[in-house]
Amino acid sequence: MIHYSCDRCGRRIDTEDEIRYSVRIEVEAVFSPSEDDLTDEDRDYLMELSESLDNGTIDEPLYIDGTDQRKQYDLCCECHRKFKANPLGNQSKQLNFSKN
């Protein structure tokens, strides 16, 4: 029999008596094009690439290997409830308004 434990609190999850929640998180690097790239429709990118290859002047790539991440976590019912209420774990301040 496979045994599961909560990746947040460490408690063992008995799958016969309670629900095990699986949370998948995917992180991707996203780059926005610059204004020059959006307006320069006549730019010949293949020619620039060919010249860069010929001259050996290729810049560092924008994409850095290893920036994309995919993780999966098991949560118990209580930790799932807490995760659902605050998925990013923000430490939000409680605002105490006066009763006017």
trRosetta pair geometry for C-beta under 8 A, 3 or more apart (Angstrom, degrees):
i j d omega theta_ij theta_ji phi_ij phi_ji
2 15 8.0 22 83 7 90 146
3 12 6.6 -40 -176 -147 105 106
4 12 7.3 118 86 -163 51 59
4 13 4.4 -37 96 58 103 111
4 15 6.2 77 23 -48 124 109
4 20 5.4 23 104 -121 161 147
4 74 5.2 -122 -172 167 115 162
5 10 5.9 -3 164 -166 121 42
5 11 6.5 176 -158 90 81 28
5 12 5.2 -48 -101 -100 84 48
5 13 6.2 170 -111 1 23 84
5 74 7.1 109 78 85 36 126
6 9 4.8 13 96 47 133 82
6 10 6.2 -43 71 8 84 13
6 11 4.9 21 20 51 119 77
6 12 8.0 -105 -1 -51 79 6
6 13 5.9 113 -50 -49 77 107
6 74 6.2 -124 -117 110 38 83
6 75 5.6 46 -142 -143 92 38
6 76 4.1 -53 -76 -17 131 96
6 79 5.3 131 -168 13 133 149
7 10 8.0 41 -135 -73 15 47
7 73 4.1 -116 56 -157 149 96
7 74 5.4 117 -16 51 99 64
7 75 6.7 -62 39 -73 85 61
8 73 7.3 74 -43 167 83 132
8 75 5.8 30 1 -118 120 89
8 76 7.6 -119 50 23 105 85
8 79 4.0 153 60 -152 141 143
8 82 7.7 174 154 70 160 125
8 83 7.2 -134 -68 -56 155 114
9 76 6.6 -54 42 24 119 124
9 78 7.4 7 -8 83 153 113
9 79 5.5 -149 -10 -65 107 127
11 76 5.5 -8 74 -38 116 153
13 18 6.4 -113 -163 81 80 113
13 20 4.8 97 146 -96 148 100
13 74 6.6 -123 9 152 150 121
13 76 5.2 -161 -92 -94 102 84
14 17 4.6 17 105 34 117 104
14 18 5.8 82 68 22 77 96
15 18 7.2 -83 -112 66 25 61
15 20 5.4 -34 -101 -19 93 121
18 76 7.0 18 128 -155 142 83
18 77 5.8 -101 -174 -28 120 118
19 77 6.1 89 58 -80 90 96
19 80 8.0 -45 101 11 106 161
20 74 5.7 -21 -176 -161 108 106
20 75 7.5 138 -169 66 58 45
20 76 7.4 -41 -117 -102 60 45
21 74 7.1 135 76 -163 51 52
21 75 4.3 -31 71 65 106 97
21 76 7.6 -16 23 76 96 2
21 77 7.4 122 -16 -91 113 41
21 79 7.9 -156 52 85 123 87
21 80 4.0 94 17 -94 159 134
21 83 8.0 -173 108 51 144 138
22 72 6.2 -6 -174 -172 98 103
22 73 7.3 155 -156 80 51 42
22 74 5.9 -26 -99 -101 66 63
22 75 7.7 -178 -79 18 19 80
23 72 7.1 158 82 -156 48 52
23 73 4.7 -16 60 62 99 94
23 74 7.9 -179 18 -84 78 15
23 75 5.9 44 -13 -13 114 120
23 80 7.8 -180 -50 -115 113 82
23 83 6.5 -86 -78 157 155 158
24 70 7.1 -6 -173 -170 96 87
24 71 7.2 166 -153 87 51 48
24 72 5.0 -17 -101 -102 75 80
24 73 8.0 180 -78 21 32 67
25 69 7.7 0 111 111 92 97
25 70 7.4 168 87 -150 53 42
25 71 4.9 -6 57 59 98 96
25 72 7.8 -176 20 -80 68 34
25 73 7.4 23 -3 1 107 107
26 68 7.8 -8 -174 -170 82 87
26 69 7.3 175 -151 90 41 55
26 70 5.1 -1 -108 -106 79 80
27 67 7.7 -111 122 155 98 66
27 68 6.6 173 92 -149 66 43
27 69 4.4 12 49 50 107 94
27 70 7.7 -157 25 -68 66 42
28 67 7.5 70 -161 119 36 95
28 68 5.1 10 -111 -113 65 92
29 63 6.6 149 82 -131 136 70
29 64 7.0 120 -56 40 170 84
29 67 4.0 18 -36 128 125 143
29 68 6.6 -94 4 -60 83 70
31 62 5.4 27 -83 156 168 136
31 63 7.7 -108 -12 -71 134 70
33 37 4.0 -115 -177 86 108 134
33 38 5.6 130 111 -54 122 84
34 37 5.0 101 54 4 72 101
34 38 7.3 -138 99 -5 42 88
35 38 5.7 -58 -151 35 35 112
35 39 6.3 10 161 -3 70 112
36 39 6.5 -71 -143 46 27 94
36 40 5.6 16 168 -18 68 123
37 40 6.3 -58 -124 37 22 106
40 43 4.3 43 141 -28 111 120
43 48 7.4 -6 172 -22 96 134
44 47 3.9 28 122 19 120 119
44 48 6.5 149 96 -17 69 85
45 48 5.6 -54 -147 38 36 112
45 49 6.2 37 154 -20 68 106
46 49 5.7 -53 -146 37 31 112
46 50 6.2 34 154 -21 64 106
47 50 5.6 -53 -147 36 30 113
47 51 6.4 29 155 -17 64 106
48 51 5.8 -56 -147 38 30 109
48 52 6.2 30 154 -20 64 108
49 52 5.6 -55 -146 37 30 112
49 53 6.3 30 155 -19 65 105
50 53 5.8 -55 -149 35 29 110
50 54 6.4 28 153 -18 63 108
51 54 5.6 -54 -146 37 32 112
51 55 6.0 14 160 -5 67 113
52 55 6.1 -64 -138 48 27 99
52 56 7.8 -150 168 26 55 4
52 57 5.2 -106 -143 72 72 77
52 58 4.8 94 156 -79 119 69
52 59 8.0 -65 -149 -4 138 70
53 56 7.6 28 -173 -71 27 40
53 58 6.9 33 -79 -53 54 114
61 64 7.4 163 92 -72 93 46
63 67 7.2 -132 -166 26 67 129
64 67 5.1 90 74 -38 88 116
75 79 4.4 -134 -162 96 99 109
75 80 4.4 133 116 -66 127 79
75 83 6.1 -72 -123 0 164 145
76 79 5.1 83 51 18 76 103
76 80 6.8 -135 93 -11 34 92
77 80 5.7 -57 -147 34 26 114
77 81 6.5 30 154 -22 63 103
78 81 5.7 -51 -153 30 32 113
78 82 6.7 26 151 -13 64 105
79 82 5.6 -52 -147 40 38 110
79 83 6.0 40 153 -21 68 106
80 83 5.6 -53 -143 39 31 112
80 84 6.1 34 156 -23 65 107
81 84 5.9 -54 -146 34 26 112
81 85 6.6 23 155 -17 61 108
82 85 5.9 -58 -150 37 31 109
82 86 6.7 -37 171 41 65 94
83 86 7.2 -98 -146 67 22 57
83 87 5.8 49 174 -107 71 61
84 87 7.0 16 -119 -64 19 88
86 89 6.0 97 132 -90 105 27
86 90 6.0 -127 -165 38 109 77
86 92 7.7 -141 -122 2 127 111
